[in-house]
């Protein structure tokens, strides 16, 4: 259970409704990962400003199954990610402007300062729980669909 939802359960009443509404808004977008195993809906929080991309999933104690963060760099370019202040292992799917996955970094190590390069020009990075990419059967060449991705 996410920290947001756990807190909502503790406070009760109108405050709980507000906390749940805010938590739901953070994951109001749905991306669809298309792999050989099917179409997988992932509720995403979009990070599309420099400050949102800088913070990313730092300091979060958990990430609910079926959720993630979609980073939009607003232009295609090589990018590098890292795990500074990130408490949970993550899979990073590097995605080009048309929604094609060009690289997957699996089970990135929490707290690591090692940079994780895209290896190619990308516009997006989808971060999901470590191991989730394997569960979805994701590989380079698969597709990610989202309203921000134009190649649909």
C-alpha positions in Angstrom: 0.0 0.0 0.0 1.4 3.4 -0.9 2.2 5.9 1.8 -0.6 8.2 0.5 -3.2 5.5 0.9 -1.9 4.3 4.2 -2.1 7.9 5.5 -5.7 8.3 4.2 -6.7 5.2 6.1 -5.3 6.7 9.3 -6.9 10.1 9.1 -10.5 9.2 8.1 -13.4 11.5 7.1 -13.1 14.5 4.8 -9.3 14.6 5.2 -9.1 11.0 3.9 -11.2 11.8 0.9 -8.9 14.7 0.1 -5.7 12.6 0.5 -7.2 9.9 -1.7 -8.3 12.4 -4.3 -4.7 13.9 -4.4 -3.2 10.4 -4.7 -5.6 9.5 -7.5 -4.7 12.7 -9.3 -1.0 11.8 -9.2 -1.8 8.6 -11.1 -4.6 9.9 -13.3 -2.9 9.0 -16.6 -2.8 5.5 -18.0 0.0 4.3 -20.3 -0.3 1.0 -22.1 2.7 -1.3 -22.5 2.3 -3.5 -25.5 4.4 -6.7 -25.4 4.1 -10.3 -26.7 2.2 -11.1 -23.6 -0.5 -8.5 -24.2 -1.5 -5.0 -23.4 -0.6 -3.9 -19.9 -2.3 -0.8 -18.4 0.1 1.1 -16.1 -1.2 4.1 -14.1 1.4 6.8 -14.4 2.4 10.0 -12.8 3.9 12.3 -15.4 7.1 14.1 -14.7 7.4 16.8 -17.4 9.0 19.8 -15.7 12.7 20.0 -14.8 11.9 20.0 -11.0 9.5 17.0 -11.4 12.1 15.1 -13.4 14.8 15.9 -10.9 12.8 14.5 -8.0 11.3 11.6 -9.8 10.6 8.7 -7.5 13.1 9.8 -4.8 12.3 9.1 -1.2 9.3 7.0 -1.9 9.1 3.8 0.3 7.0 1.9 -2.2 5.4 2.0 -5.6 2.1 0.2 -6.0 1.9 -2.6 -8.5 0.7 -1.5 -11.9 1.9 2.1 -11.4 5.0 4.1 -12.5 6.4 7.4 -13.5 6.6 8.6 -17.1 9.4 11.2 -17.6 8.8 13.4 -20.6 11.9 15.3 -21.7 9.9 17.3 -24.2 12.5 16.6 -26.9 14.4 13.6 -28.2 18.0 13.3 -26.9 20.3 11.0 -25.1 19.4 10.9 -21.4 20.9 9.5 -18.2 19.1 8.5 -15.0 20.4 7.7 -11.6 19.0 6.3 -8.3 20.2 8.9 -5.8 17.8 9.0 -2.9 15.6 6.3 -4.5 14.6 3.7 -1.9 13.2 1.0 -4.2 14.7 -1.0 -7.1 13.3 0.2 -10.5 13.1 -0.9 -14.1 13.7 2.0 -16.5 12.2 1.7 -20.0 13.8 4.2 -22.4 11.3 5.1 -25.0 11.7 7.1 -28.3 9.3 9.8 -29.5 7.2 7.2 -31.4 6.7 4.9 -28.3 9.3 2.2 -29.2 11.3 0.9 -26.2 14.9 1.2 -27.2 16.5 0.0 -23.9 15.5 -1.5 -20.6 17.7 -1.1 -17.5 16.4 -3.7 -15.1 16.4 -3.6 -11.3 18.4 -0.4 -10.9 20.1 -0.4 -7.5 18.6 1.9 -4.8 20.8 4.8 -3.7 23.3 4.2 -6.6 25.0 7.3 -8.0 25.9 5.3 -11.1 24.4 6.9 -14.2 22.2 4.8 -16.4 22.3 6.0 -20.0 19.6 5.6 -22.6 22.1 4.4 -25.1 20.1 6.0 -27.9 18.0 9.1 -28.5 14.8 9.0 -26.4 12.1 11.4 -25.4 10.5 9.3 -22.5 11.6 7.1 -19.6 9.0 4.9 -17.8 10.1 3.9 -14.3 8.3 0.9 -12.8 9.0 -1.5 -10.0 12.1 -3.5 -10.3 11.2 -6.8 -12.0 8.0 -5.5 -13.5 9.4 -5.3 -17.0 10.1 -9.0 -16.9 6.6 -9.7 -15.5 5.2 -7.8 -18.5 7.5 -9.6 -20.9 8.9 -6.2 -22.0 11.9 -6.0 -24.3 13.5 -3.5 -26.7 11.2 -3.0 -29.7 8.0 -3.2 -27.7 5.7 -0.2 -27.6 4.4 2.2 -25.0 1.2 4.1 -25.7 0.2 7.3 -23.9 -1.5 10.5 -24.9 1.9 12.3 -24.9 3.4 9.8 -27.4 2.7 10.8 -31.0 3.6 7.5 -32.8 0.3 5.8 -32.0 
